[in-house]
Amino acid sequence: MSQSIGAPRVLLRSLREIMATKESAQARLNLIVSQIAANMVAEVSSIYLRRPDGSLVLYATKGLREAAVHKTRLARGEGLVGLIADEAKPLALADAAAHSAYSHQPETGEDPFHAFLGVPILRNGHMLGVLTLQNASKRNYMEEEVEALQTVAMVLAEFFSSDDMSELVEARSERVRFGPDRLVGVALYPSIAMGQVILHEPRVAVTRLIADEPFMEMTHLEEALDKLRTGIDEMLSRGDVARAGEHRDVLETYRMFAHDQVWVNKLHEGIETGLTVEASVERTQNEMRAQMMRSRDPFFRERLHDLDDLSNRLQRILAGLSITSVGEELKQNSVLVARTMGPAELLDYDREHLVGLVLEDAGVSAHVTIIARALGLATVGGVTGIIDKIQPGDQMAVNGLTGKVHIRPSDKITGIYRQKIKDQARQSAFYEGLRTRPAITLDGQEVSLGMNAGLEIDLPHLDQSGASSIGLYRTELHFMISERLPRLKELQASYANVLETAGSRPVTFRTLDIGGDKILPYLRHAHEENPALGWRAIRFALDRPAIFRTQVRALLQASGGQNLNILLPMIADIWEIEQARELINREITHHQKFDREMPVQIKVGTMIEVPALIWQLEPLMKRVDFLSVGTNDLLQFLFAVDRSNMNVAHRFDPLSLPFLNALAGIQKMAQKHEMPVNVCGEMASRPLEAMALVGLGFNSLSMAPMAIGPVKSMVLGLDAKEIRHFVAQLLGDNVLNIRTALVRYAQQRHIDIVGI
């Protein structure tokens, strides 16, 4: 069988000649399997194609019974062929029948054949089918044979995508492209935009598959890689991204991937098997993408985006095209729509005309999201099915506050959004005028309006918004965008920069709150059935004290001569606070031992977001210096509702009687003990809900930067004593629809509760 790997180029040329004939698609497929069997010295060669329902149908064979063609159908995941399709990786067996996944198909006449080799047929990371070889003898297929068959499968994938081969597979349903449509995703940057759709389609069709001169292909590859890396270096040196910050870290990581030796080696291997450099890039992208898509690890998911970005850029260089496919075509007010994107791809577009970004697959911590936030684009991610519902030139409205995306909006919706955009501009100018004005109610009570942040890229908003403090600095975001566990000096420098930017304004650093939907890619984390209730936040920190102590040490070193406020997340029981404070005290002792400058004052507080803590408030007051109410988690835990689940999240209102009663109890206990308390969840970011919080007696709120202006406008028109009396009356009367009553109250007194 060693001769089977000796002439892959001969086989590829033969396949190209077969596909160029005028025979029917089925006739060409029959010739293909015969040619593969002969070249690979196999007694059986078969092609199974995947149908829309996920099943696999035998479409052609050399060596099995012809009567089984189009008759043998394997359900999703059935048999060895189904296993290969599900796992998207090759499978080589000396004795197929001995494998646990083996499924006997008697109509094929496969009983005499023992040895089995199968590889997936992939295109752009999507499964098209499976190519198999079988032999009667029980033999082990060599690695070179597996690679040769993978190369053949890659070539077949391109053939199957051609128009004249479309009769082999069922036609896909037409995309719905008529009339208005609305989808909902995850709001990633709070702004509103409307414009024409630009579909991000960087992929270059590969038409030249078989190499004539491998040496020239290698040279072509090295030249293209040099251009790719030089382009990335030039991008990093540009003024708008050259400054330090998380967006810079993201792009540095991207540059590292461009030099990744595993990726480069795979490109070389493809050329060595007889492929052109373009085909090798395509094959490598398909194989690595399929592997990464099977991983639940967010690290690999983000690497997948970088892989696609780099591969697409490399293909454009090889084709002699500009780096971006449509960047030069942007018109005034364009909304970019993509399945996924790498961060560098977004920076290739003209920022002057780009107003919005909609992604089918991206969350708050995705690299491209961090760049989008730096650019101030109205951004919505996780919009399932968006690519199948739009075409370039469609009108689209993007609401980055609610996560709503309107495709081909009706005249009514268009009018509404045009007015929203005008209002946004007018209100932004109005709120800019309030920036330096303190948030004081009509009866003279000041309400502190702090800003939530988590990345150094957020810090400019501190001055722009007029925030009185950073009421919540989410330290985990720095960890989440890093390729590895950040070192002490990195953390110290980051925290020192935050404190320096804040100046005299207080900063509250929440310690690492990971777990749930915030997984660090470089730390092992077992799968959990209920991650939001699992090993996260303080639970993780106490089990990994070295990480917790490193973070505390960095905070101490960064805040010498300044005030330090440390906030502990996800506390459920008093003993967790005591154990955390013990670790903090050890670091204070260590700090003093080396005679380092101490913070002027160190305060330790706790988040109230686990309902169990509500019944421990009395002893809690003796163990902390301040409190912070996390309304997001407290609401979902109190009502046992997943706030990320669109089917149920909308059913429970933060302005409901039970939730407001819970908040009122916290405020009364804090007031009794003269304990500072801040509210930092989404509830504080919305003017109407913030008005209710002031009515409950809270006078310190922390929110998204863009919410400070609207909430301040509400506070300036509010009588604090009156609203507290009104809210107390609503709670005492057990009014069920408190939201309606509060809206009426605000409207009657002309209090601004609209927001942006």
C-alpha positions in Angstrom: 0.0 0.0 0.0 3.0 2.4 0.3 2.6 3.1 -3.4 -0.8 4.6 -2.7 0.8 7.7 -1.3 3.4 8.0 -4.0 1.4 9.8 -6.6 -1.2 12.2 -4.9 -0.6 14.8 -7.7 -1.4 12.2 -10.3 -4.7 11.4 -8.6 -5.6 15.1 -8.2 -5.0 15.7 -11.9 -7.1 12.7 -12.8 -9.9 14.0 -10.6 -9.7 17.4 -12.3 -9.9 15.8 -15.7 -13.0 13.8 -14.7 -14.8 16.8 -13.3 -14.1 18.7 -16.5 -15.9 16.2 -18.7 -19.5 16.7 -20.0 -20.8 13.5 -18.2 -23.7 13.8 -15.8 -22.9 14.6 -12.2 -23.6 11.0 -11.1 -21.5 9.5 -13.9 -18.6 11.8 -12.9 -19.0 10.7 -9.3 -18.8 7.1 -10.3 -15.6 7.7 -12.2 -14.2 9.6 -9.2 -14.6 6.7 -6.7 -13.2 4.3 -9.2 -10.1 6.5 -9.7 -9.6 6.9 -6.0 -9.9 3.2 -5.3 -7.4 2.4 -8.1 -4.9 5.1 -7.0 -5.1 4.3 -3.3 -5.0 0.5 -3.9 -8.3 0.1 -2.0 -11.0 -2.5 -2.8 -13.7 -0.1 -1.8 -14.1 3.7 -2.3 -17.4 5.4 -1.3 -18.8 8.9 -1.0 -21.6 9.7 1.4 -23.2 13.2 1.2 -25.0 14.9 4.0 -28.6 15.8 3.6 -30.4 18.8 5.1 -31.7 16.7 8.0 -28.2 15.6 8.9 -28.4 12.1 7.6 -25.8 10.7 5.2 -26.7 9.0 2.0 -24.4 6.7 -0.1 -24.0 8.6 -3.4 -21.3 6.6 -5.2 -19.2 3.5 -4.6 -16.6 1.3 -6.2 -16.6 -2.1 -4.5 -19.9 -2.1 -2.7 -23.2 -3.1 -4.3 -24.4 -0.6 -6.8 -28.0 -1.2 -5.7 -27.2 0.4 -2.4 -26.4 3.8 -4.0 -29.1 6.4 -3.0 -30.7 3.6 -0.9 -28.3 3.3 2.1 -29.1 6.2 4.5 -27.4 6.7 7.9 -29.1 8.8 10.5 -27.2 11.6 12.1 -24.4 10.1 14.1 -25.1 6.6 13.0 -22.2 4.2 12.3 -18.6 5.0 11.6 -19.5 7.4 8.8 -21.9 9.3 11.1 -19.2 9.4 13.7 -16.7 11.0 11.3 -19.4 13.6 10.2 -20.2 14.5 13.8 -16.6 14.8 15.0 -15.2 16.2 11.7 -12.0 14.3 11.9 -10.5 11.2 10.1 -11.0 7.7 11.4 -8.7 4.8 10.5 -9.4 1.2 11.7 -7.8 -2.2 11.1 -11.0 -3.9 12.0 -14.1 -1.7 11.5 -16.6 -4.2 12.9 -14.8 -4.2 16.3 -15.5 -0.5 16.8 -18.3 0.4 19.2 -19.8 2.8 16.6 -19.9 0.3 13.8 -23.3 -0.1 12.2 -23.8 -3.0 9.8 -25.5 -2.2 6.5 -26.3 -5.6 4.9 -27.6 -4.1 1.6 -24.1 -2.8 0.8 -22.4 -6.2 0.8 -19.6 -4.8 3.1 -19.1 -8.0 5.1 -15.8 -9.1 3.5 -14.1 -5.8 4.2 -12.4 -5.2 7.5 -10.0 -2.2 7.2 -11.7 1.2 7.1 -10.5 4.7 6.5 -12.8 7.7 6.4 -12.3 11.5 6.2 -14.8 14.3 6.3 -15.5 16.4 3.3 -15.5 19.9 4.6 -15.9 23.3 3.0 -15.6 26.6 5.0 -15.9 24.6 8.2 -19.2 23.0 7.1 -19.8 19.3 6.7 -20.7 18.2 3.2 -20.1 14.4 3.5 -17.6 11.6 4.1 -15.1 9.9 1.8 -14.2 6.3 2.7 -11.8 3.5 1.7 -12.1 -0.2 2.7 -9.9 -3.3 2.4 -10.5 -6.9 3.0 -7.3 -7.4 5.0 -7.0 -6.1 8.6 -4.4 -3.5 8.1 -3.4 -0.2 9.6 -3.5 2.8 7.3 -0.5 5.0 7.4 -0.5 8.6 8.3 0.5 9.6 4.7 -2.5 7.7 3.4 -4.8 9.6 5.7 -3.4 12.9 4.6 -3.6 12.0 1.0 -7.3 11.1 1.3 -7.9 14.4 3.2 -6.4 16.2 0.3 -8.7 14.4 -2.1 -11.7 15.2 0.1 -10.8 18.9 0.1 -10.7 18.9 -3.7 -14.1 17.1 -3.8 -15.6 19.7 -1.5 -14.8 22.4 -4.1 -16.2 20.3 -6.9 -19.5 19.7 -4.9 -19.9 23.5 -4.5 -19.8 24.1 -8.2 -23.1 24.9 -10.0 -23.0 21.9 -12.3 -22.7 19.5 -9.4 -25.7 21.0 -7.5 -28.0 18.2 -8.8 -26.2 15.8 -6.4 -27.7 17.5 -3.3 -31.1 18.7 -2.4 -31.6 22.4 -3.1 -31.5 24.5 0.0 -34.5 26.6 0.8 -34.4 30.1 -0.6 -33.4 32.8 1.8 -36.2 35.0 3.0 -35.4 38.4 1.6 -38.8 40.1 1.3 -40.6 42.4 3.7 -39.5 43.6 7.1 -38.1 41.4 9.8 -36.9 41.8 13.3 -34.3 39.8 15.3 -33.1 40.1 18.8 -29.5 39.5 20.0 -27.3 40.7 22.8 -26.8 44.5 23.2 -23.0 45.1 23.2 -22.7 48.8 22.8 -25.5 51.2 23.8 -26.1 53.3 20.7 -28.6 53.5 17.9 -27.8 53.5 14.2 -29.5 53.0 10.9 -27.9 52.5 7.4 -27.3 50.2 4.5 -26.1 46.6 5.0 -22.6 45.8 4.1 -22.1 42.0 4.2 -18.7 41.0 5.3 -17.7 38.4 2.8 -13.9 38.2 2.7 -13.7 34.7 1.4 -12.0 34.3 -2.0 -13.2 31.4 -4.2 -10.4 28.9 -4.8 -10.5 27.7 -8.4 -6.9 26.6 -8.9 -6.5 23.4 -6.8 -3.7 21.3 -8.3 -0.1 22.6 -8.2 2.1 22.3 -11.3 5.3 23.5 -9.6 5.3 22.9 -5.8 8.5 24.9 -5.4 6.9 28.0 -6.9 3.9 27.5 -4.6 6.1 27.5 -1.5 7.8 30.7 -2.7 4.4 32.3 -3.3 3.3 31.3 0.2 6.3 32.8 1.9 5.9 36.1 0.0 2.2 36.3 0.9 3.0 35.5 4.6 5.5 38.4 4.6 3.0 40.8 3.2 0.4 39.6 5.7 2.7 40.1 8.7 3.9 43.5 7.4 0.3 44.7 7.0 -0.5 43.7 10.6 2.6 45.6 11.8 1.6 48.7 9.9 -2.0 48.5 11.3 -0.6 48.3 14.9 1.5 51.4 14.3 -1.4 53.5 13.2 -2.3 56.4 15.5 -5.8 55.2 16.4 -4.7 51.8 17.7 -1.1 52.4 18.7 -1.9 53.5 22.2 -1.9 51.0 25.0 -5.1 49.3 26.2 -7.1 46.1 25.9 -7.7 46.7 22.2 -4.0 46.9 21.7 -3.5 43.6 23.6 -6.1 42.0 21.3 -4.3 43.0 18.2 -0.9 41.9 19.6 -2.5 38.4 20.2 -3.7 38.5 16.6 -0.2 39.3 15.4 1.2 36.3 17.4 -1.3 34.0 15.5 0.1 35.2 12.2 3.5 33.8 13.2 2.0 30.5 14.7 4.2 27.7 13.5 1.4 25.0 13.7 -0.6 27.0 11.2 2.4 27.7 8.9 3.5 24.0 9.0 0.0 22.9 7.9 0.1 25.3 5.0 3.5 23.8 3.9 2.1 20.2 4.3 -0.8 21.0 2.0 1.5 22.2 -0.8 3.7 19.1 -0.3 0.7 16.9 -1.1 0.3 18.6 -4.5 -2.1 21.4 -3.7 -1.7 25.0 -4.8 -1.0 27.5 -2.1 -4.6 28.8 -2.2 -6.0 25.3 -1.9 -3.6 24.6 1.0 -4.8 27.7 2.8 -8.4 26.5 2.2 -7.8 23.0 3.4 -5.9 24.2 6.5 -8.7 26.6 7.4 -11.3 24.0 7.0 -9.5 21.4 9.1 -8.5 23.8 11.9 -12.0 25.5 11.9 -13.8 22.1 12.3 -11.5 21.2 15.2 -12.1 24.6 16.9 -15.9 24.5 16.4 -16.1 21.3 18.3 -14.5 22.8 21.4 -16.6 24.5 24.1 -13.6 26.4 25.2 -14.1 30.2 24.5 -10.3 30.5 23.9 -10.6 28.2 20.9 -13.7 30.0 19.7 -11.9 33.3 19.7 -8.9 31.7 18.0 -11.4 30.5 15.3 -12.3 34.1 14.5 -8.6 35.0 14.3 -8.0 31.9 12.0 -10.8 32.9 9.7 -9.6 36.5 9.6 -6.0 35.6 8.8 -6.9 32.9 6.3 -9.2 35.3 4.4 -6.6 38.1 4.4 -4.0 35.7 3.1 -6.3 34.5 0.3 -6.9 38.1 -0.8 -3.1 38.7 -0.8 -2.6 35.6 -2.9 -5.3 36.7 -5.3 -3.7 40.2 -5.6 -6.8 41.9 -4.1 -7.1 44.6 -1.5 -7.1 43.3 2.1 -10.8 43.9 2.7 -13.5 42.8 0.3 -15.9 45.7 0.6 -14.2 48.3 2.8 -13.8 50.7 -0.1 -17.5 50.5 -0.9 -18.8 51.9 2.3 -21.5 54.5 1.8 -22.7 57.1 4.3 -24.2 55.3 7.3 -23.3 51.7 6.7 -24.0 48.8 9.0 -21.6 45.9 8.8 -23.0 42.4 9.2 -20.9 39.3 9.6 -21.1 35.8 10.8 -17.8 36.2 12.7 -15.0 38.7 12.4 -11.5 39.1 13.6 -10.6 42.4 15.3 -8.2 43.4 12.5 -10.9 42.9 9.8 -13.1 45.5 11.5 -10.2 48.0 11.6 -9.9 47.7 7.8 -13.2 49.4 7.3 -13.7 53.1 6.9 -14.7 54.3 10.3 -16.0 57.6 9.0 -19.1 55.9 7.4 -19.5 52.8 9.6 -22.2 53.4 12.2 -23.2 49.9 13.3 -22.0 46.3 13.6 -24.2 43.2 13.8 -22.7 39.8 14.4 -24.2 36.3 14.3 -21.6 34.8 16.6 -20.0 37.2 19.2 -20.5 38.1 22.9 -19.4 40.8 25.2 -15.9 39.5 25.6 -15.2 38.7 21.9 -12.1 40.4 20.5 -14.0 42.2 17.8 -16.5 43.5 20.4 -13.8 45.2 22.3 -12.6 46.9 19.1 -16.2 47.9 18.2 -16.6 49.5 21.7 -13.4 51.5 21.1 -14.8 52.8 17.8 -18.2 53.6 19.4 -20.3 51.5 17.0 -23.8 50.5 17.8 -23.2 46.8 18.2 -25.4 43.8 18.6 -24.1 40.2 18.8 -25.5 36.7 19.0 -28.1 37.5 16.3 -28.9 33.9 15.1 -29.8 33.6 11.5 -29.0 37.1 10.5 -26.8 36.1 7.5 -29.7 34.1 6.0 -32.1 37.0 6.2 -30.2 39.9 4.6 -28.5 40.9 1.4 -26.1 43.8 0.7 -27.9 47.1 0.3 -30.8 46.2 2.7 -31.7 48.9 5.1 -31.1 48.0 8.7 -31.8 49.6 12.1 -29.6 48.6 15.1 -30.5 49.2 18.7 -27.5 48.7 20.8 -29.4 49.4 24.0 -32.0 46.6 23.6 -30.3 44.2 21.2 -33.0 44.6 18.5 -32.2 44.5 14.9 -34.7 45.6 12.2 -34.1 44.3 8.7 -35.7 46.2 5.8 -37.7 48.2 8.4 -41.2 49.4 7.4 -41.7 53.1 6.8 -43.1 53.4 10.3 -40.1 51.7 11.9 -37.7 53.8 9.7 -39.5 56.9 10.9 -39.2 55.9 14.5 -35.5 55.1 14.2 -34.8 58.3 12.3 -36.4 60.2 15.2 -34.5 58.1 17.7 -31.2 59.0 16.1 -32.2 62.7 16.0 -33.3 62.4 19.6 -30.0 60.6 20.5 -28.0 63.4 19.0 -30.1 66.1 20.6 -30.1 64.3 23.9 -26.4 63.7 23.8 -25.8 67.4 23.3 -28.2 68.1 26.2 -26.6 65.6 28.5 -23.2 67.0 27.6 -24.4 70.3 29.0 -25.2 68.5 32.3 -21.7 66.8 32.5 -20.2 69.1 35.1 -23.5 69.7 37.0 -23.9 67.7 40.2 -26.9 65.3 40.4 -29.0 67.1 43.1 -32.7 66.7 43.5 -35.2 69.6 43.6 -35.2 69.4 47.4 -31.4 69.5 47.6 -30.4 65.8 48.1 -27.4 64.7 46.1 -27.3 61.4 44.3 -23.9 60.0 43.5 -23.8 58.7 39.9 -20.8 56.5 39.3 -19.7 54.6 36.2 -19.3 50.9 35.6 -16.1 50.0 33.7 -13.9 46.9 33.1 -11.4 47.8 30.4 -8.9 50.6 30.2 -10.6 51.5 26.9 -13.6 52.6 29.0 -11.7 55.2 31.0 -12.1 58.2 28.7 -15.9 57.9 29.4 -15.2 59.0 33.0 -14.6 62.6 32.0 -17.0 62.5 29.0 -19.9 61.3 31.1 -19.3 63.4 34.1 -19.3 60.4 36.4 -18.5 61.1 40.1 -16.7 57.8 40.5 -16.0 54.4 39.1 -18.6 52.6 41.2 -17.7 49.2 39.8 -14.5 48.2 38.0 -14.9 44.7 36.7 -11.4 43.3 36.9 -12.3 40.0 35.2 -12.5 41.5 31.7 -8.7 42.1 31.7 -8.3 38.4 32.5 -10.8 37.3 29.8 -9.1 39.0 26.9 -5.7 37.8 27.8 -4.1 34.7 26.2 -2.7 33.7 29.6 -3.0 34.5 33.3 -2.0 38.1 33.7 1.2 38.6 35.7 1.5 40.8 38.9 3.3 43.6 37.1 0.7 43.8 34.4 -2.2 43.9 36.9 -0.4 46.5 39.0 0.2 48.7 35.9 -3.4 48.4 34.8 -4.9 49.2 38.2 -2.5 52.1 38.6 -3.6 53.5 35.3 -7.3 53.3 36.4 -6.5 55.1 39.7 -4.4 57.8 37.9 -7.2 58.4 35.4 -9.8 58.6 38.1 -7.7 61.2 40.1 -9.6 62.2 43.2 -12.7 60.3 42.2 -13.3 57.0 44.1 -12.7 53.6 42.4 -14.2 50.3 43.6 -12.4 47.3 42.3 -14.5 44.1 42.2 -12.3 41.1 42.5 -12.2 38.4 39.9 -15.8 37.4 39.0 -15.4 34.5 36.6 -17.4 31.4 36.0 -20.9 31.1 34.7 -20.7 32.7 31.2 -17.3 34.2 31.9 -14.7 31.4 31.5 -10.9 32.0 31.4 -9.7 30.0 28.4 -6.3 29.2 29.9 -7.7 27.7 33.1 -9.3 24.3 33.3 -13.0 24.5 34.1 -15.2 21.4 34.2 -18.5 21.4 32.5 -21.3 22.5 34.8 -25.0 21.9 34.3 -25.9 25.2 36.0 -22.8 27.4 35.6 -24.5 30.6 37.0 -24.9 28.7 40.3 -21.6 26.9 40.2 -17.9 27.4 40.7 -17.7 31.2 40.1 -16.6 34.5 41.6 -15.6 34.2 45.3 -16.0 30.5 45.2 -13.3 30.2 42.6 -11.2 32.8 44.4 -11.2 31.0 47.7 -10.4 27.7 46.0 -7.6 29.3 44.0 -6.1 31.6 46.7 -2.9 32.2 44.8 -4.8 34.0 42.0 -6.9 36.0 44.5 -3.8 37.0 46.5 -1.9 38.1 43.3 -4.8 40.3 42.4 -5.0 41.8 45.9 -1.2 42.3 45.9 -1.4 44.2 42.6 -4.2 46.4 44.0 -2.1 47.2 47.1 1.0 48.1 45.1 -1.0 50.2 42.6 -2.8 52.2 45.3 0.0 53.3 47.5 -0.8 56.7 49.0 -4.4 56.5 47.7 -7.7 55.0 48.9 -8.4 51.3 48.0 -11.9 49.9 47.8 -12.1 46.1 47.3 -15.5 44.5 46.4 -16.1 40.8 46.9 -18.6 39.2 44.4 -21.1 36.4 44.8 -21.0 36.2 48.6 -23.6 33.8 49.9 -22.5 33.2 53.5 -20.6 35.2 56.1 -17.8 32.7 56.3 -16.8 33.5 52.8 -16.2 37.2 53.7 -14.1 36.1 56.8 -12.0 33.8 54.7 -11.5 36.4 52.0 -10.5 39.1 54.5 -8.0 36.7 56.0 -6.3 36.4 52.6 -6.4 40.2 52.1 -4.9 40.7 55.6 -2.0 38.3 54.7 -1.3 40.4 51.6 -1.4 43.6 53.7 1.1 42.1 56.1 3.3 41.0 53.2 3.1 44.6 51.8 4.1 46.1 55.1 7.0 43.6 55.5 8.7 45.0 52.4 8.1 48.6 53.6 6.1 49.5 50.6 3.9 52.6 50.6 0.5 51.6 52.0 -2.9 52.9 50.7 -4.2 55.7 52.8 -7.3 53.7 53.5 -8.4 50.1 52.7 -12.1 49.3 52.6 -13.6 45.9 51.9 -17.2 45.5 50.7 -19.4 42.8 49.4 -21.9 42.4 46.6 -25.4 41.6 47.5 -26.5 39.4 44.6 -27.3 36.1 46.3 -30.7 36.2 48.1 -29.3 34.1 51.0 -27.3 37.2 52.1 -30.5 39.2 52.7 -31.2 37.1 55.8 -27.7 37.7 57.1 -27.6 41.5 56.9 -27.2 42.0 60.6 -24.0 40.0 61.1 -22.9 41.2 57.6 -22.7 44.8 58.7 -20.0 44.0 61.3 -17.7 42.5 58.7 -17.7 44.9 55.8 -17.1 48.6 55.2 -19.6 49.1 52.4 -22.2 47.2 50.3 -23.0 47.1 46.6 -26.3 45.7 45.3 -25.9 43.7 42.0 -29.5 43.8 40.7 -28.8 41.7 37.7 -27.9 38.5 39.5 -30.1 39.3 42.5 -33.2 39.5 40.2 -32.5 36.2 38.4 -31.7 34.3 41.6 -34.7 35.7 43.4 -37.1 34.7 40.6 -35.2 31.6 39.5 -35.1 33.0 35.9 -32.2 33.0 33.5 -31.9 36.6 32.3 -30.1 35.5 29.2 -33.0 33.2 28.2 -35.3 35.2 25.9 -38.2 32.9 26.6 -38.4 33.8 30.2 -36.3 36.9 31.0 -39.0 39.4 30.0 -41.6 37.8 32.4 -40.1 39.3 35.6 -39.9 43.0 36.2 -37.3 44.6 38.5 -40.1 47.0 39.4 -42.2 44.2 40.8 -43.4 44.2 44.4 -41.3 41.3 45.7 -38.1 42.7 44.2 -38.6 46.2 45.4 -39.4 44.9 48.9 -36.1 43.0 48.9 -34.2 46.1 48.0 -36.1 48.2 50.6 -35.1 45.7 53.3 -31.4 46.0 52.3 -31.6 49.8 52.3 -33.3 50.0 55.7 -30.7 47.8 57.3 -27.8 49.8 55.7 -29.4 53.0 56.9 -29.7 51.6 60.5 -26.0 50.8 60.6 -25.0 53.9 58.6 -23.5 51.6 56.0 -22.6 53.1 52.6 -24.5 51.2 49.9 -24.4 51.4 46.1 -26.6 49.9 43.4 -24.6 48.9 40.3 -26.8 46.6 38.2 -28.6 47.4 35.0 -31.5 48.7 37.0 -29.5 51.8 37.9 -28.9 52.5 34.2 -32.6 53.1 33.3 -34.1 56.4 34.4 -37.5 55.0 35.5 -35.9 52.2 37.5 -33.3 54.6 38.9 -36.1 56.8 40.1 -37.6 53.9 42.0 -34.2 53.3 43.6 -34.0 56.9 44.8 -37.6 56.4 46.0 -36.3 53.4 48.1 -33.7 55.6 49.7 -30.6 54.7 47.6 -28.4 57.8 46.9 -25.5 56.1 45.2 -25.9 54.5 41.8 -23.4 53.1 39.3 -24.2 52.5 35.6 -23.0 52.4 32.0 -21.4 55.7 31.0 -24.0 56.5 28.4 -26.7 56.2 31.1 -25.3 58.9 33.4 -26.7 61.8 31.4 -30.3 60.4 31.2 -30.3 59.4 34.9 -28.9 62.7 36.0 -31.6 64.5 34.0 -34.2 62.5 35.9 -32.6 63.2 39.3 -32.5 67.0 38.6 -36.3 67.0 38.1 -37.1 64.8 41.1 -38.2 65.7 44.6 -36.5 63.0 46.7 -38.8 63.2 49.7 -41.9 63.1 47.6 -40.8 60.1 45.6 -39.8 58.2 48.7 -43.2 58.8 50.2 -44.9 57.7 47.0 -42.8 54.5 46.7 -43.4 53.6 50.3 -47.1 54.0 49.7 -47.0 51.7 46.7 -45.2 49.0 48.7 -47.6 49.4 51.6 -50.6 49.1 49.5 -49.2 46.0 47.7 -49.7 47.6 44.3 -48.9 44.9 41.7 -48.3 47.1 38.7 -45.8 49.5 40.1 -44.2 50.4 36.8 -47.5 51.9 35.5 -47.9 53.9 38.6 -44.3 55.2 38.4 -44.7 56.2 34.8 -47.8 58.1 35.5 -46.1 59.8 38.5 -43.2 60.9 36.3 -45.4 62.1 33.4 -47.6 64.2 35.8 -44.4 66.0 37.1 -42.6 66.2 33.8 -39.7 64.1 35.0 -37.4 63.0 32.2 -37.5 59.2 32.2 -36.9 58.6 28.4 -33.2 58.1 28.3 -31.3 57.6 25.1 
